[in-house]
């Protein structure tokens, strides 16, 4: 928000915003719920991090943008909403469906939307509309999928050619498919909630209820019954009653399935009648008798054949009878005849004969040969029996049988599909219930840990304030008892106890995720290798340590010191669990947590992680102990062997770093603790430098803002002992009043957590607006979102954590004062083309012009400064002197440039974010031995072990001081 250039919008710079807008924006930014404020007549968008996820690829372009420009696809909707909102209407829309293009393609989403008008200070005019957005797309889709699955089941049952109904234990209809409704001629409303008698009538209901009651006792009933349909129409059904059992094998109702078998019954009756008719026909039939010669010629009069075929005498004589046989049947008949002739056996065959009416009918032929005395065939005597009806009936019967078989197969398949669907539905419901229970357990644990974290964080805050008072007074007392060895030893013992208390408070803050982290991109395998000696020394010789590190391990972005502490805690816990000889295995691997694991775990996002596992062969833990492993002050160790905060600190640190912890343990087998830390795609960074300059004070004026009176008094004593002038205020409002009074103030030293409506962060911002050169140093034993986000200090914020020693306070104040002065000079230099030269201090180089030792070419200077304003101003001054300048904000790119290009001079700050400036200079001289070196710092002395050619340039410095330092450094190397 603050880094955005609001002057490009109609709202103008933030400091010109009206009070009610700033209040509303402050509330919006700190809200965990996605919100967007649409302000003014052109609807400028201001939103929080939650809404940034809603905006997706429209972010960050949407910040400060106009609603119609950012969301053109839904502008018609928003225009109407905004018009009503600016009229003062409060609007809410549940499950509002929209199509957004936020990811480059149309996307169907469902939101709960709440619109609230924002009035001006008079309460009359509406200046903007606040929209609260809840993305419920996944919930609605899940509900619709369940409804769709249920509808699909109902649709399938409606498609079945059978009647399906379900009655509860009271024999009341709860479901009936479409076929059931159509057959009985009723509607869904007329059957649901009604009893069986209301549908079938009292007479039929009595028989049916007996079957249903048997089914409720667990019996599957299957009978054929005649049901009278509306209009007193009897129809045959196969009626099945099946008990439905719940997951606990309890019967909660009955499925009643009616299969229409009316057509089958009629077919069976027709088939029976047909068979009866055929039997009577066979008995009553008059076959056609005929005779043929041995070679098959019809000779003489054949009245029966003539009557059957209508052929004249001449037509059927000899082989003329064959003309009445169907052309397709002649050749097969002759072939069969020859076989019977050769074997002198009875000739039996069937073929089609054209009758006198011109139609072909099917006849069965049976001819018996008569033999002469020589055993040769004399003639054939045969009959043609009309079997047309028989064959047609058989064909019909076969077709009906095949149709019946198809119906049976279809019915069995439908029943099997219905059974499978029921089984699948119950399994899906059971799975969904299990997932909900798992999510509820994870949510309960998360809420529990969050509540405990808030409690421990608050306790740590008060504890740190007490420790600060004790520590400050002990440090002051140590000066009073100098020379008294016994008293001095007691003070040292008390200060050691304060340090242990501070460590305890730090562990509480770690569990509560309230500690300010300083994350850096590190390579975890390098960290473990560097800790190897310390781990082996801490564990002892009885513990065998094995480290498994794969190639290509990803980088992670974490606070190195806290990760070392977490790993050491796990190792010590493992040592105590083994209580003697054993094996400790430290394993690292790249891994990916998928959506299924994230849903099951409940407190982690799917993605790429580096897994760090610590496995021991100790006593293991029971499920009851495992359930409380992360609870603060819970320990299974004997009294006096632990605080019960080690695992709590590990849990808090990992969660604050965006990671996940899982623990697997078996009693008498051992324990494995797996830490998952998010993968970082950035390059590895070296450790940040420590402020280790000399302990010096000053004569500047410090405004101390602290609500705890004892802490405030102690801090005043410490600052006065360092030579500073001190002003005090009991809260942020009082501190701002001191700033506004016009008194000269060099540094604002304020607690973070303050009572009252004005936060310390807002007080510091307004104080720097009044006094542009004011340095600000925050202190706290507990962090809050005003200066820390996601456990990380905001850029540009200086924080001194409580309790702090006198030496740390002194060094940090000098650092803040030096940077504030240099920033002031840089700002003044950018504001004028002719900056006024400043006199050189005694510790600075002689500003008088020196002879240019290298007049033949421009001087090449490598400028390394992490403060962008100071770096830009210094670069401008050097370029105006005619030098070639290469700029770097960190040590890493500066070292890379030194390997690629030759430079005449290195000008560096000591307090760089990734390496101490003195270490950078020593590496630079090794790469380029003839390199001149200038340190630009707030310290008044050169550090130990600096390169011999180093020149000190004290901040703040002007153009003359800068020119003199450069020329003196070049002359020293000349």
FENHU-V373161 format. One record per residue. N is the residue number from 1. PSI is psi in whole degrees, 0 to 359 (NA if undefined). BURIAL is + if it has 9 or more other C-alpha atoms within 8 Angstrom, else -. D_FIRST is the distance of its C-alpha to the first C-alpha in whole Angstrom. Layout:
BEGIN
n;psi;burial;d_first
N;PSI;BURIAL;D_FIRST
N;PSI;BURIAL;D_FIRST
END
This chain:
BEGIN
n;psi;burial;d_first
1;311;-;0
2;335;-;4
3;347;-;6
4;139;-;5
5;91;-;9
6;347;+;9
7;342;+;12
8;349;-;13
9;173;+;13
10;347;-;15
11;333;+;13
12;182;+;13
13;154;+;11
14;324;+;9
15;351;-;13
16;2;-;15
17;148;+;13
18;156;-;16
19;317;-;16
20;332;-;17
21;317;-;13
22;321;+;11
23;314;-;14
24;320;-;13
25;321;+;9
26;318;-;10
27;319;-;13
28;315;+;11
29;325;+;8
30;1;-;12
31;134;+;14
32;350;-;16
33;137;+;17
34;122;+;15
35;148;+;14
36;134;+;13
37;122;+;13
38;108;+;15
39;140;+;15
40;177;-;18
41;336;-;21
42;9;-;19
43;58;+;17
44;135;+;13
45;128;+;11
46;125;+;8
47;170;+;9
48;183;+;9
49;323;+;10
50;319;+;14
51;336;+;13
52;326;+;12
53;324;-;15
54;317;-;17
55;334;+;16
56;237;+;17
57;348;-;18
58;342;+;16
59;139;+;12
60;5;-;10
61;331;-;12
62;335;+;12
63;121;+;8
64;359;+;9
65;169;+;13
66;144;+;16
67;312;+;18
68;333;-;21
69;323;-;20
70;316;+;18
71;64;+;20
72;330;-;23
73;340;-;26
74;26;+;25
75;324;+;24
76;319;-;28
77;308;-;27
78;325;+;24
79;314;-;25
80;319;-;28
81;314;-;25
82;323;+;23
83;316;-;26
84;323;+;28
85;319;+;24
86;347;+;24
87;0;-;28
88;12;-;27
89;135;+;28
90;127;+;27
91;146;-;27
92;138;-;27
93;116;-;28
94;136;-;30
95;51;+;30
96;122;+;29
97;138;-;30
98;162;+;28
99;114;+;28
100;154;+;24
101;28;+;24
102;339;+;21
103;21;+;23
104;2;-;25
105;157;-;28
106;136;+;29
107;121;+;28
108;125;-;29
109;161;+;27
110;126;+;27
111;152;+;25
112;121;+;25
113;135;+;23
114;121;+;23
115;128;+;22
116;125;+;22
117;142;+;22
118;114;+;20
119;159;+;22
120;184;+;22
121;337;-;23
122;344;-;26
123;14;-;26
124;311;-;28
125;139;-;25
126;119;+;23
127;340;+;20
128;174;+;18
129;127;+;19
130;127;+;17
131;124;+;18
132;126;+;18
133;125;+;19
134;115;+;22
135;107;+;23
136;23;+;27
137;313;+;28
138;321;-;30
139;316;-;31
140;319;+;33
141;322;-;34
142;318;-;36
143;319;-;37
144;325;-;38
145;320;-;40
146;316;-;42
147;322;-;43
148;321;-;44
149;317;-;46
150;320;-;48
151;324;-;48
152;319;-;49
153;316;+;52
154;320;+;53
155;320;-;53
156;317;-;55
157;326;+;58
158;332;+;58
159;347;-;59
160;143;+;62
161;35;-;65
162;164;+;66
163;124;+;65
164;131;+;63
165;157;+;62
166;131;+;61
167;141;+;62
168;187;+;61
169;339;+;63
170;9;-;64
171;42;+;65
172;134;+;63
173;129;+;61
174;347;+;58
175;144;-;58
176;131;+;60
177;174;+;59
178;322;+;60
179;322;+;63
180;316;+;64
181;318;+;63
182;319;-;65
183;319;-;68
184;357;+;69
185;40;-;68
186;168;-;65
187;168;-;61
188;318;-;58
189;332;-;58
190;345;-;62
191;322;+;62
192;129;+;59
193;357;-;60
194;158;+;64
195;168;+;66
196;327;+;69
197;331;+;72
198;338;-;70
199;313;+;69
200;349;+;73
201;160;+;75
202;319;-;77
203;309;-;79
204;327;+;77
205;325;+;74
206;313;+;77
207;317;-;78
208;319;+;74
209;327;+;73
210;318;-;75
211;318;+;74
212;319;+;70
213;323;-;71
214;321;+;73
215;324;+;69
216;339;+;67
217;1;-;70
218;2;+;69
219;141;+;71
220;118;+;71
221;134;+;73
222;112;-;74
223;157;-;77
224;132;-;78
225;155;-;78
226;123;-;79
227;134;+;77
228;118;+;77
229;170;+;75
230;140;-;74
231;13;-;77
232;40;-;79
233;116;-;79
234;141;-;80
235;139;+;78
236;134;+;78
237;147;+;75
238;118;+;74
239;125;+;72
240;134;+;70
241;116;+;69
242;130;+;66
243;140;+;65
244;126;+;61
245;140;+;60
246;184;-;56
247;337;-;55
248;23;-;57
249;21;-;60
250;139;-;60
251;119;+;62
252;7;+;60
253;184;+;61
254;132;+;64
255;129;+;63
256;117;+;66
257;125;+;67
258;119;+;69
259;120;+;70
260;113;+;73
261;18;+;76
262;314;+;78
263;322;-;78
264;317;-;79
265;316;+;82
266;320;-;83
267;317;+;83
268;319;-;85
269;317;-;88
270;320;-;88
271;320;+;89
272;316;-;91
273;320;-;93
274;317;+;93
275;321;-;95
276;316;-;97
277;318;-;98
278;319;+;98
279;317;-;101
280;321;-;103
281;320;-;103
282;320;-;104
283;328;-;107
284;357;-;108
285;148;-;107
286;103;-;110
287;159;-;110
288;120;+;111
289;141;+;114
290;162;+;115
291;146;+;117
292;158;+;117
293;175;+;119
294;327;+;118
295;8;-;117
296;14;+;115
297;138;+;117
298;122;+;117
299;135;+;121
300;184;-;123
301;137;-;121
302;86;+;118
303;316;-;118
304;317;+;115
305;319;+;113
306;319;+;114
307;325;+;113
308;312;+;109
309;339;+;109
310;8;+;111
311;147;+;112
312;170;-;116
313;312;+;119
314;332;-;119
315;323;-;115
316;357;+;114
317;156;+;118
318;239;+;117
319;14;+;114
320;336;+;113
321;331;+;111
322;340;-;108
323;338;+;107
324;348;+;106
325;143;+;104
326;133;+;100
327;322;-;100
328;340;-;97
329;353;+;99
330;307;+;102
331;313;-;102
332;326;-;100
333;316;+;103
334;319;-;106
335;315;-;104
336;324;+;104
337;316;+;108
338;324;-;109
339;316;-;108
340;324;+;110
341;316;-;113
342;326;-;112
343;356;-;112
344;45;-;114
345;169;+;112
346;133;+;111
347;118;+;108
348;127;-;105
349;169;+;103
350;139;-;100
351;174;+;100
352;138;+;100
353;137;+;103
354;119;+;103
355;177;+;105
356;332;+;107
357;4;-;104
358;354;-;102
359;148;-;100
360;136;+;99
361;161;+;99
362;133;+;99
363;143;+;102
364;130;+;103
365;132;+;106
366;118;+;108
367;133;+;111
368;128;+;114
369;142;+;117
370;136;+;120
371;151;+;122
372;185;-;126
373;335;-;128
374;359;-;127
375;8;-;124
376;157;-;122
377;129;+;120
378;315;+;122
379;173;+;120
380;136;+;117
381;120;+;116
382;169;+;113
383;146;+;111
384;117;+;108
385;124;+;106
386;113;+;103
387;21;+;100
388;310;+;97
389;322;-;96
390;311;-;96
391;321;+;94
392;319;-;91
393;320;+;91
394;317;-;90
395;319;-;88
396;317;-;86
397;318;+;86
398;317;-;84
399;318;-;82
400;320;+;81
401;318;-;81
402;319;-;79
403;317;-;77
404;319;+;77
405;321;-;76
406;318;-;73
407;316;-;72
408;315;-;72
409;318;-;70
410;318;-;67
411;316;-;68
412;320;-;68
413;319;-;65
414;318;+;63
415;319;-;64
416;319;-;62
417;319;-;59
418;319;+;59
419;316;-;59
420;320;-;57
421;318;+;54
422;315;-;55
423;317;-;55
424;320;-;51
425;315;-;50
426;320;-;51
427;319;-;49
428;318;-;46
429;318;-;46
430;318;-;46
431;318;-;44
432;319;-;41
433;317;-;42
434;319;-;42
435;319;+;39
436;318;-;38
437;320;-;39
438;317;+;38
439;319;+;34
440;319;-;35
441;317;-;36
442;320;+;33
443;319;+;31
444;315;-;34
445;319;-;33
446;317;+;30
447;321;-;30
448;312;-;32
449;325;+;31
450;317;+;27
451;316;-;29
452;325;+;31
453;318;+;28
454;319;+;27
455;311;+;30
456;325;+;31
457;317;+;27
458;320;+;28
459;317;-;32
460;324;+;31
461;308;+;28
462;322;+;32
463;319;+;34
464;323;+;32
465;317;+;32
466;316;+;36
467;325;+;36
468;318;+;34
469;315;+;37
470;313;+;40
471;315;+;39
472;315;+;38
473;324;+;41
474;320;+;43
475;321;+;42
476;321;+;43
477;328;+;46
478;329;+;47
479;328;-;47
480;335;-;50
481;17;+;52
482;134;-;52
483;342;-;56
484;95;-;56
485;319;-;56
486;314;-;56
487;321;-;54
488;321;+;51
489;321;-;52
490;321;-;51
491;318;+;48
492;320;-;47
493;319;-;48
494;321;+;45
495;326;+;43
496;321;-;43
497;323;-;43
498;319;+;40
499;319;-;38
500;322;-;40
501;322;+;38
502;323;+;35
503;319;-;35
504;316;-;36
505;323;+;33
506;322;+;31
507;321;+;32
508;317;+;31
509;324;+;28
510;314;+;28
511;319;+;29
512;1;+;27
513;39;+;24
514;6;+;23
515;140;+;24
516;117;+;21
517;154;+;22
518;76;-;22
519;144;+;22
520;156;+;24
521;119;+;25
522;163;+;29
523;111;+;32
524;328;+;34
525;326;+;37
526;321;-;37
527;315;+;36
528;320;-;39
529;320;-;41
530;334;-;40
531;357;+;40
532;310;-;44
533;317;-;46
534;319;-;44
535;315;+;44
536;323;+;48
537;323;-;49
538;327;-;47
539;332;+;49
540;166;-;52
541;341;-;55
542;343;-;56
543;123;+;53
544;125;+;52
545;128;+;49
546;130;-;48
547;126;-;45
548;113;-;44
549;121;+;42
550;166;-;42
551;151;-;41
552;28;-;38
553;135;+;36
554;159;+;32
555;159;+;29
556;157;+;27
557;100;+;24
558;171;+;25
559;114;+;26
560;315;+;29
561;318;-;31
562;326;-;30
563;319;+;31
564;316;+;34
565;319;-;35
566;316;+;34
567;319;-;37
568;320;+;39
569;314;+;39
570;320;+;40
571;317;+;43
572;319;+;44
573;319;-;44
574;318;+;46
575;314;+;48
576;325;-;49
577;326;+;49
578;328;+;52
579;50;-;54
580;204;-;56
581;148;-;56
582;184;+;54
583;131;+;52
584;123;+;48
585;125;+;46
586;118;+;43
587;139;+;41
588;148;+;38
589;153;+;38
590;137;+;35
591;163;-;35
592;124;-;33
593;121;+;32
594;178;-;33
595;323;-;32
596;318;-;35
597;320;+;35
598;320;+;31
599;318;-;32
600;315;+;35
601;320;-;33
602;345;+;31
603;30;-;28
604;149;+;27
605;148;-;26
606;145;+;28
607;192;-;28
608;135;+;29
609;156;+;30
610;123;+;32
611;130;+;34
612;114;+;36
613;137;+;39
614;116;+;41
615;134;+;45
616;166;+;48
617;37;+;51
618;203;+;51
619;345;+;52
620;179;+;49
621;147;+;48
622;162;+;49
623;327;-;47
624;318;-;47
625;319;-;45
626;328;+;43
627;332;-;41
628;15;-;40
629;329;+;40
630;1;+;36
631;134;+;37
632;143;+;36
633;11;-;40
634;126;+;42
635;144;-;44
636;1;-;47
637;158;-;48
638;157;-;51
639;134;-;50
640;355;-;49
641;7;-;48
642;156;+;44
643;346;+;42
644;17;+;41
645;355;+;37
646;306;+;37
647;328;+;36
648;319;+;34
649;319;+;32
650;314;+;32
651;311;+;31
652;317;+;28
653;315;+;27
654;316;+;28
655;320;+;25
656;335;+;23
657;7;+;23
658;20;+;23
659;200;+;26
660;146;+;30
661;134;+;33
662;145;-;36
663;130;+;40
664;131;-;43
665;145;+;46
666;136;+;50
667;133;+;52
668;9;-;54
669;319;+;53
670;183;+;50
671;144;+;46
672;123;+;43
673;121;+;39
674;126;+;37
675;127;+;33
676;117;+;31
677;137;+;28
678;142;+;26
679;143;+;27
680;133;+;25
681;358;-;25
682;164;-;25
683;156;-;27
684;141;+;29
685;151;+;27
686;171;-;30
687;146;-;29
688;146;+;27
689;155;+;29
690;146;-;31
691;108;-;31
692;30;-;35
693;176;-;36
694;153;-;38
695;101;-;38
696;155;-;38
697;209;+;37
698;181;-;36
699;10;-;37
700;170;+;33
701;127;+;32
702;130;+;30
703;116;+;28
704;121;+;28
705;110;+;26
706;127;+;28
707;337;+;29
708;118;-;32
709;318;-;35
710;317;-;37
711;317;+;34
712;316;+;33
713;320;-;37
714;317;+;37
715;320;+;34
716;316;+;35
717;317;+;39
718;314;+;37
719;318;+;35
720;327;+;38
721;338;-;41
722;0;+;38
723;2;+;39
724;152;+;36
725;139;+;36
726;131;+;34
727;150;-;32
728;157;+;31
729;146;+;29
730;345;+;30
731;178;+;26
732;321;+;23
733;318;+;24
734;322;+;27
735;319;+;25
736;325;+;23
737;321;-;27
738;318;+;28
739;316;+;26
740;346;+;26
741;343;-;30
742;359;-;30
743;148;-;31
744;129;-;31
745;132;+;28
746;321;+;28
747;137;+;26
748;115;+;24
749;105;+;25
750;145;+;23
751;152;+;24
752;310;+;20
753;112;+;22
754;147;+;23
755;168;+;25
756;175;-;24
757;343;-;21
758;123;+;19
759;161;+;17
760;326;+;18
761;316;+;15
762;322;-;14
763;316;+;18
764;319;+;17
765;313;-;14
766;327;+;17
767;320;+;20
768;334;+;18
769;324;-;18
770;318;-;21
771;91;-;23
772;328;-;21
773;13;+;23
774;128;+;23
775;147;+;22
776;129;+;21
777;120;+;22
778;153;+;21
779;146;+;24
780;153;+;24
781;8;+;27
782;130;+;24
783;155;+;20
784;175;+;18
785;355;-;14
786;326;+;13
787;354;+;14
788;130;+;15
789;127;+;13
790;29;-;16
791;10;+;18
792;137;+;17
793;140;+;16
794;150;-;12
795;138;-;13
796;359;-;15
797;131;+;16
798;125;-;20
799;130;-;21
800;109;+;25
801;139;-;26
802;151;+;29
803;148;+;32
804;147;+;32
805;166;+;35
806;322;+;36
807;317;-;36
808;319;-;32
809;315;+;31
810;313;+;33
811;317;+;32
812;323;+;28
813;317;+;29
814;321;+;30
815;314;+;28
816;318;+;25
817;316;+;27
818;314;+;28
819;321;+;24
820;318;+;23
821;319;+;27
822;322;+;26
823;323;+;23
824;315;+;24
825;319;+;27
826;318;+;25
827;319;+;23
828;322;+;26
829;324;+;28
830;338;-;25
831;352;-;26
832;146;-;29
833;349;-;32
834;75;-;34
835;144;-;33
836;126;-;35
837;145;-;37
838;145;+;37
839;145;-;40
840;143;+;40
841;170;-;40
842;332;-;43
843;353;-;42
844;161;+;40
845;160;+;42
846;119;+;45
847;355;+;43
848;144;-;46
849;139;-;46
850;157;-;48
851;138;-;50
852;113;-;48
853;344;-;49
854;71;-;48
855;349;-;49
856;344;-;50
857;162;-;46
858;148;+;42
859;132;+;41
860;119;+;39
861;133;+;36
862;112;+;33
863;121;+;30
864;112;+;28
865;127;+;25
866;338;+;22
867;116;-;20
868;320;-;19
869;314;+;20
870;318;+;23
871;316;+;24
872;317;-;24
873;316;+;26
874;321;+;28
875;319;+;29
876;315;-;29
877;319;+;32
878;320;+;34
879;324;+;34
880;337;-;35
881;355;-;38
882;11;-;39
883;156;+;38
884;126;+;36
885;130;+;33
886;128;-;31
887;146;+;28
888;140;+;26
889;349;+;23
890;169;+;25
891;324;+;29
892;307;-;29
893;332;+;29
894;317;+;31
895;321;+;34
896;318;-;34
897;325;-;34
898;330;+;37
899;339;-;39
900;332;-;39
901;146;-;39
902;139;-;41
903;154;+;40
904;327;+;41
905;141;+;39
906;120;+;36
907;111;+;34
908;147;+;31
909;156;+;29
910;328;+;31
911;71;+;27
912;156;+;26
913;334;+;24
914;354;+;26
915;146;+;30
916;137;+;31
917;329;+;32
918;319;+;36
919;321;-;36
920;315;+;35
921;321;+;37
922;319;+;40
923;321;+;39
924;319;+;39
925;327;+;42
926;323;-;44
927;316;-;42
928;91;+;43
929;331;-;46
930;19;-;46
931;128;+;43
932;148;+;42
933;133;+;39
934;128;+;37
935;120;+;35
936;107;+;32
937;164;+;31
938;351;+;31
939;152;+;34
940;358;-;38
941;151;-;40
942;143;-;40
943;161;-;39
944;148;-;42
945;24;-;43
946;158;+;42
947;146;+;43
948;334;-;46
949;8;+;45
950;137;+;42
951;137;+;41
952;127;+;39
953;107;+;36
954;137;+;34
955;143;+;31
956;151;+;30
957;153;+;33
958;190;+;33
959;319;+;35
960;316;+;38
961;320;+;38
962;314;+;36
963;317;+;39
964;319;+;41
965;318;+;40
966;314;+;40
967;322;+;43
968;320;+;45
969;318;+;43
970;323;+;45
971;325;+;48
972;328;-;48
973;351;+;48
974;NA;-;50
END
